[in-house]
Amino acid sequence: MTRPLILTSAGVQPPLKWAGGKRWLIPYIANRLPPYQRLVEPFMGAMALTLGLAPKYALVNDINPHLVNFFRQVQNDLTFDLPFGHSEADYYAARDRFNQQINAGRVDTPEMANIFYYLNRTGFNGLCRFNGKGFFNVPFGRYSTIHYRTDFKDIAVVLREYQIECKDFTEIDYSVGDFIYIDPPYDTQFTSYSKIRFSWSDQIRTATFFAGLGLPLLASNQATPRIIDLYTNLGFHIETIAAPRRISSSGDRSDALEMLAWK
């Protein structure tokens, strides 16, 4: 049974919509974490878990440069002010501008953070999808109403002491006192979350690397048989929990099964 959502008093809601977001997981694990000095999230996504727990110190990382730029700009007091409205024509104009800037190599700017936020809120189901050339290709989302934030001051306060990186997870500087939360792309057919695809060999590389790191950690993933076998064989303690399904091509919104692997 899915547990009710209760955020910690210190936490804030993530500003981005995200397929597979973990805000729902916070009450299930919040009181089970060991003492730690720094929370490390190598696959931060929308950063729902870190923002919800709101530790004093955290290192968050993602291979998606647009996601990283957005949170770095939020950390530096980003305000949302774009000339785009809530229409299909506005959306595709913004998407074209976004991809033009990618093509020009101008990724780490406040404008790109603003457009990324706009596309996330306005596009279909909050998907983050890129083609092989690295261009954003999510279609327009047909919502009757969309609420856009004008600033992110509450989130900026939480992020003040956080280190935000954009690198491969093996290149992060882990240290004693860290607790690591691993939430790689799900073991599904969708692997276009960034220009760099995340394959089954990457699932193996991820699980193997963190199994040998020697630090306390929690990994989550879709509970496919091969994912459970992978983490079980690496010595993780496995649990499964019903997770709210956020996106389904078949229209099925029933609970999916999530794997939690503790080390």
C-alpha positions in Angstrom: 0.0 0.0 0.0 1.3 3.5 -0.9 2.0 5.5 2.2 0.5 9.1 2.6 2.8 11.9 1.6 4.1 13.9 4.6 7.0 16.2 3.9 9.6 17.0 6.5 9.1 20.5 8.1 12.4 21.8 6.7 11.8 20.6 3.1 10.5 22.4 0.0 8.7 21.1 -3.0 10.7 20.5 -6.2 10.1 23.2 -8.8 10.2 20.8 -11.7 7.8 18.1 -12.8 9.7 14.8 -13.2 8.9 11.3 -14.5 9.8 9.0 -11.6 10.2 11.8 -9.1 10.8 10.6 -5.5 8.9 13.1 -3.4 6.5 10.3 -2.4 9.4 8.3 -1.0 10.4 10.8 1.7 8.1 9.7 4.5 9.0 6.1 3.9 12.8 6.6 4.4 13.2 9.8 6.3 13.4 8.1 9.7 15.4 5.1 8.5 18.5 7.0 7.3 21.7 6.6 9.4 23.4 9.7 10.8 25.3 11.4 8.1 27.2 14.7 7.5 26.4 15.2 3.8 23.7 13.8 1.5 25.0 12.8 -1.9 22.6 12.3 -4.8 24.6 11.3 -8.0 21.5 11.2 -10.2 19.6 14.2 -8.8 16.8 14.6 -11.4 14.4 17.1 -10.0 16.1 16.8 -6.7 12.8 15.9 -4.9 14.4 13.8 -2.2 17.2 16.2 -1.4 14.9 19.2 -1.3 12.4 17.3 0.7 14.9 16.2 3.3 16.7 19.6 3.1 20.0 18.5 4.9 22.4 21.3 5.7 25.0 19.9 3.4 24.6 18.0 0.1 26.4 17.2 -3.1 24.0 16.8 -6.0 25.0 15.7 -9.5 23.5 15.0 -12.9 24.9 14.2 -16.4 22.2 16.5 -17.9 23.8 20.0 -18.2 20.5 21.8 -18.6 19.1 20.4 -15.4 22.4 21.3 -13.6 22.3 24.8 -15.1 18.8 25.3 -13.9 19.6 24.4 -10.2 22.8 26.4 -10.3 20.9 29.5 -11.5 18.3 28.9 -8.8 21.1 28.7 -6.3 22.1 32.2 -7.6 18.6 33.7 -7.2 17.1 33.0 -10.6 13.8 34.8 -11.4 11.4 33.5 -14.0 10.5 36.2 -16.6 9.9 35.0 -20.1 7.8 36.5 -23.0 6.3 33.1 -23.7 2.7 32.4 -22.9 0.6 29.2 -22.5 0.0 28.3 -26.1 1.2 25.7 -28.6 2.9 28.4 -30.7 4.6 29.9 -27.7 5.8 26.5 -26.6 7.4 25.6 -29.9 9.0 29.0 -30.2 10.6 28.5 -26.8 11.7 25.0 -27.7 13.3 26.3 -30.9 15.1 29.0 -29.0 16.3 26.4 -26.5 17.7 24.2 -29.2 19.3 27.1 -31.1 21.2 28.0 -27.9 22.2 24.4 -27.5 23.5 24.4 -31.0 25.5 27.6 -30.3 27.0 26.1 -27.2 25.3 28.6 -24.8 24.0 26.2 -22.2 24.9 27.7 -18.8 23.0 30.9 -18.8 20.0 32.3 -16.8 18.0 32.4 -20.1 18.5 28.7 -20.7 17.5 28.0 -17.1 14.3 30.0 -17.6 13.4 28.3 -20.9 14.2 24.9 -19.4 11.7 25.6 -16.5 9.1 26.9 -19.0 9.5 23.8 -21.2 9.3 21.5 -18.2 6.1 23.1 -16.9 4.5 23.4 -20.3 5.6 20.3 -22.2 3.9 16.9 -22.2 3.8 15.3 -18.7 7.0 17.1 -17.6 9.1 14.8 -19.7 12.8 15.5 -20.2 13.8 14.0 -23.5 16.6 14.7 -26.0 17.4 13.2 -29.4 20.7 11.8 -30.5 21.9 15.3 -31.5 21.2 16.6 -28.0 18.1 18.7 -28.9 15.0 18.8 -26.7 12.1 17.1 -28.5 9.2 16.9 -26.0 5.9 17.9 -27.5 3.5 20.5 -26.2 1.4 19.5 -23.2 -2.3 20.3 -23.4 -3.1 21.6 -19.9 -6.0 23.9 -19.1 -4.0 25.7 -16.5 -0.4 26.0 -15.6 1.1 27.7 -12.6 4.6 29.2 -13.1 6.7 30.4 -10.3 8.2 33.9 -10.6 11.1 33.2 -8.2 12.7 30.4 -6.3 13.8 32.1 -3.2 12.7 29.3 -0.8 14.7 26.7 -2.8 17.7 29.0 -3.1 17.9 29.1 0.7 18.0 25.3 0.8 20.6 25.2 -1.9 23.0 27.7 -0.4 25.5 25.2 1.0 25.0 22.6 -1.7 27.6 21.5 -4.3 26.0 21.1 -7.7 28.1 19.0 -10.2 27.7 17.8 -13.8 29.9 14.7 -14.3 29.9 11.0 -14.4 29.0 9.5 -11.0 32.4 7.8 -10.8 34.1 11.2 -10.8 32.4 12.5 -7.7 34.5 13.1 -4.6 32.8 10.8 -2.1 34.0 10.9 1.5 33.5 9.4 5.0 30.3 10.9 6.5 28.4 10.8 3.3 25.0 9.0 2.8 24.4 8.3 -0.8 21.0 8.1 -2.5 21.2 6.5 -6.0 18.3 7.0 -8.3 19.5 6.2 -11.9 17.2 6.2 -14.9 14.7 3.3 -14.6 15.3 0.0 -16.2 12.9 0.7 -19.0 13.0 1.2 -22.8 13.1 5.0 -22.3 16.8 6.0 -22.2 16.7 9.5 -23.8 16.8 11.5 -20.6 19.9 13.2 -21.9 22.0 13.1 -25.1 23.9 10.3 -23.4 21.8 7.1 -23.3 21.7 5.0 -20.1 21.9 1.4 -21.1 21.8 -1.9 -19.3 25.5 -1.9 -19.1 25.3 1.4 -17.3 22.9 -0.1 -14.8 25.5 -2.8 -14.1 28.3 -0.2 -13.9 26.3 1.9 -11.5 25.3 -0.9 -9.1 28.8 -2.5 -9.1 30.5 0.9 -8.5 28.4 1.8 -5.5 28.4 -1.8 -4.1 32.2 -1.4 -3.8 32.3 2.1 -2.5 32.1 1.2 1.2 29.7 4.0 2.2 26.1 3.8 3.5 23.6 4.2 0.6 20.2 3.6 -0.7 19.4 2.8 -4.4 16.0 2.8 -6.0 14.9 1.6 -9.4 12.0 0.0 -11.1 11.6 -3.5 -9.6 12.3 -5.5 -12.7 13.5 -9.1 -12.2 17.0 -8.3 -13.6 17.4 -5.2 -11.4 16.5 -7.1 -8.3 18.9 -9.9 -9.3 21.6 -7.4 -10.0 21.4 -5.7 -6.6 20.8 -8.9 -4.7 23.9 -10.6 -6.1 26.0 -7.5 -5.1 25.0 -7.9 -1.5 22.3 -5.2 -1.1 19.3 -5.7 1.2 16.3 -5.5 -1.0 12.8 -4.2 -0.3 9.9 -3.5 -2.7 7.3 -0.9 -2.3 4.2 0.2 -4.3 5.1 3.5 -6.1 2.6 5.9 -7.8 2.9 5.5 -11.5 3.3 9.0 -13.0 3.6 8.2 -16.8 2.3 5.3 -18.7 1.9 5.0 -22.5 -1.0 2.6 -22.0 -2.9 5.0 -19.7 -2.6 2.7 -16.7 -2.0 4.7 -13.6 -2.0 1.8 -11.1 0.8 1.4 -8.6 4.2 0.2 -10.0 6.6 -1.7 -8.0 9.8 0.1 -6.8 12.9 -1.6 -5.6 14.8 -0.1 -2.6 18.3 -1.5 -2.1 20.1 -0.7 1.1 23.8 -1.1 1.7 
